Amino acid sequence: MARNTGRPQKRIVEIGDGFAPIEVDYSGTKKYAKCNSYGKEVPGVNWHEFRVIHRNQLKYAANPKKLILDGLFNAIDSEELYPVAYQSCPNADTFLARNCKTALDKLFAKGLYITLSTSARLELNVILNVSKTNTGHINPPLEIGRVVYSLMDCLEQQDGVTGLLNLTNFGSHCRFKQIVVSLANVNTLRQVCQNVHNDDRFCMVNGFIFANNGISNLLPLKLFGDKDYSLLDLSDNQIKSHQRLCSDLERFRAKELRLANNPIIKRASYPNCMKPLAKNFKLIDGVAIDKLNETYTPLNYEIDLDCDGFRIDCSNKWELVTFQDSRDWHACKIPDPGQALTKDTLFDCFFISVNQSLSEFYPCYYKFENGEHSFIVRNCYDQIFHLVQVCNLELKIPQLMTGEEEVNLERTLPYYLRMNVSQFKPSSHVDPNDRIGKCLDACFIVQDHVLKLDMFRSTPGLENIVVNLSSPPIVSRILTIASRKFMGHCTELNLSKNKIMRLEGLRSLRLMIHLKSVDLSHNWIHDLEDIRPLESLPLKSLTLHGNPLCQKKKYRLPSKYVAAVREVFPGLTILDHVELSGNGMPITQKNFLCNVGAYELCEVFLTKFLTKYESPATRENLLGYYTDESLFTLTCDIKHKDYHKRTRPYAIHSSNIKRLADLSRAILAYHVGGDEIISLFMQLPSVRHDFVSLETDVMHWDGKSAIIYVNGLFEDVSPTAQNAQVPFYLAFSRQFVLKVDATGLGIGKNACRWKITNEHLSILIPSPTQLKNAFKLPSALADPPQTVGIQERIQIELQKSLLFAEITGLRQPWCTKFLEMESYDMKNALKRFLDEHAKNKVPLDAHA
């Protein structure tokens, strides 16, 4: 309906910035409202006045102006409209605009109504031709061109990427004080893109930043297609449709696309919907596009933990019952401003609170942000009820007490929950039970009949799930699934390095009728009673070293330890990789020691020593292993014609006095001091050890001295031997007497240095068995290709643990504890050790 305004008065609209004021004159004008046409009146290029009638409907909206403008731009659907001199009033918002006939036509076609995102429907009043245009008036398209020109003049550099055109929050530019410029309007975005494309400096642009502009339609970006850029930043916009996104960016190519804080990333179809753009972009939000599914987490994209869900804390615990039947995700928020707890420490403590007789508890999508640990869980209401009503939403933090075996649990950390933060989306959210089943399939080595669950929590595929095997129900659940999957096929089960404290409810393992070997090394088992449920299995091999039970005083003597284990598992023939004789005691080729420190010294020492000994080029590095008083002898008494000539370099230095005509020369066969010993080594042939053939025996160990015996086979790889048609193998045995040379070393002043005081090398003829098996298997020092990822990580962690022990002088369980608390960050682990040591929180028996 059109009617005369009835207001002959005039008003002046001051624009400022050197622009001529706009003289608004209502004389002879008509006001249009609730109508579909402006009749024969011609809008032309004059100024028109728009009034949006809201009558305080938006009083409580966070940003009423934005709501109105979004509704307005949505109504005109990509047509040109630049509101000028926008004023917000209690009952109506007003603005002026010109040169907008097509936008007017669409508004009139809707009966001069606009619909907001809140579903509110607001009336528009339009008064046409309230002021004539003159050249001094503000010209929005011209102002936009000037701003774009100035931005092209100062391309930016971010994260090492140069030539970036930064259009972040474009409408807030200082030249747009009196103009509403929104890139949410496709027409405005198109004009900006045209101005950029037509600029002579366009060839210098290496990327675009369109962040925080309310953009939902990217069609104008096709102007920039068929060229390679470094970055397209579309974060903090309103992109919702993946079909439109993929269509609009079909020809746009860049190294990285940023979509953070767009509605699209909260869709159930994300990130799978990004596959059509795999050829256009290498990264999306810093993640390789083909890895999006692996790194996707709803806590980063879908869930806002500050406002989503219903908060449960100590003040409203009674309301928890309303979520009893919920199958949605629930969030746990643990404030920790100083991040005193690492992820591993947090969950080690958290599972102290969890009731082991209730349902399994699988924290998912952990993150630390803004001083809070966060994770989400589902399908565990009974556990949540226990944490709220019994544990009072308090996390108990164990504190080790010096000189005591028990721990102090007085320190607590309060936390709170947010219930129903998100529905479960099967297409994109992780299902712990389903994922665990798939990982078990990947851990079973069919050809070897081995189920490798060592460090199961680090198995690829479990990155977003905390699978804590210190919880007996979870261990039982996993082994139940494994038993059903691999019934008659599994002969060996590896559960090492899983923080297992006890095993229970393992009846399902009886399904593994061929299971003969179980590895439980480097766990948290304190007593043989904790693993008694395994006694029903026909085990032949059991590995327990690295557990606290091995450090117990009652097991200091090997005989007592072996007897105690055999009492529970009478059918064992191998214990801790040591073969037992018929009477249950170790056979002679390898001495059994409960103290794993001897094994670790033996393994590290022999691996490094024999590797360096192989070539004269590296034998010089062995000088540090000896003192000025070290003694070395060598014997080689081979008379066989096939070996006599080839072993001459060893025979001439042999200390076998039976073969010396002049006994006065016997003293020359003894080599004293590191320099003389290394000089002899340099005269001996180069060799290559068959590490698989090695047999070791720690004949003595008391922490201050050790006697190590090793025998095996090596290949002569000297130039003379390499010219032969067949390899030349020799057997050898070496005996080392090692003693502590210095103590009080390392940061903690508790480490020590070992030196060789006496060494004997014997060169022998290989046995037929040694020759038959020579170098038939890959060295134990090299990981198989298919396991290099996890094995390499385990090896790195082991080396860090050994280095930590050398620096601090701590026993291995304590080294592992400090390193795991800091996620194997050596620097932080040492800092934590020094802090604990300074506070006298490291007990004396923690030191080796």
LINURCOR-V932570 format. One line per field, one symbol per residue. ss: DSSP state (h for helix, s for strand, l for the rest). A space follows every 10 residues. Layout:
ss->???
This chain:
ss->lsssllllls sssllsllsl lsssslllls ssslllllll llllllssss ssslllllll lllhhhhhhh hhhhhhllll lllsssssll lsssssssll hhhhhhhhhl llssslllll ssssssssss sllllllllh hhhhhhhhhh hhlllsssll sssssslllh hhlhhhllsl lllllhhhhh hhhhhhhhlh hhhhllsssl llllllllhh hhhhlllsss ssslllllll lhhhhhhhll llssssssll llhhhhllll lhhhhhhlll ssssllsshh hhhhhllhhh hlllllllls ssllllhhhh hhhlllllss ssssslllll llhhhhhhhh hhhlllllll lllssssssl lsssssslll hhhhhhhhhh lllsssssss llllllssss sssslsssss ssllllllll lhhhhhhhhh hhhsshhhls sslllhhhll llllslllll lhhhhhhhhh hhhhhlllll lsssllllll llllllhhhh hlllllsssl lllllllhhh hhhhhhllll sssllllhhh hlhhhllhhh hhhhhhhhll lllssllsss lllllsllll lllllhhhhh hhhhhhhhhh hhhllhhhhh hhhhhsssss ssssssllll hhhhlllhhh hlllllhhhl llhhhhhhhl sslhhhhhhh hlllllsssl hhhlssssss slllssssss ssssssllhh hhllllllss ssssssssss ssssslllll ssssssssss sssslllhhh hhhlllllll llllhhhhhh hhhhhhhhhh hhhhhhhhls lhhhhhhhhh hllllhhhhh hhhhhhhhll lllhhhsl
